[in-house]
Amino acid sequence: MCTTLSRDGKLLIESEKPVTCEVSAGSINCYLAEESVAAIGVASKPRDVFVNGESMPFTYDPDRKAAIVTLRKGGFFSITK
């Protein structure tokens, strides 16, 4: 469980609340016990952000190269790059 996860110095996910993650090629599977604002590392500003197939409203932070989204509590969610 963590609030920040990175690989090779690049942000994968950062959450205000602890999150449990499983990272595999091209996706991150996570479990969040409480609703939280999260920063998801991206190479450039995405057109859309989908979590579990659902389009999510987001803002883009160019300094951190991150899409900022509010993730719902409970259950698993997947982030596919």
Secondary structure, DSSP 8 states (H G I E B T S, - for coil): -EEEEEETTEEEEEEEEEEEEEEETTEEEEEESS-EEEEEE-SS--S-EEETTEEE--EEETTTTEEEEEE-SSSEEEEE-
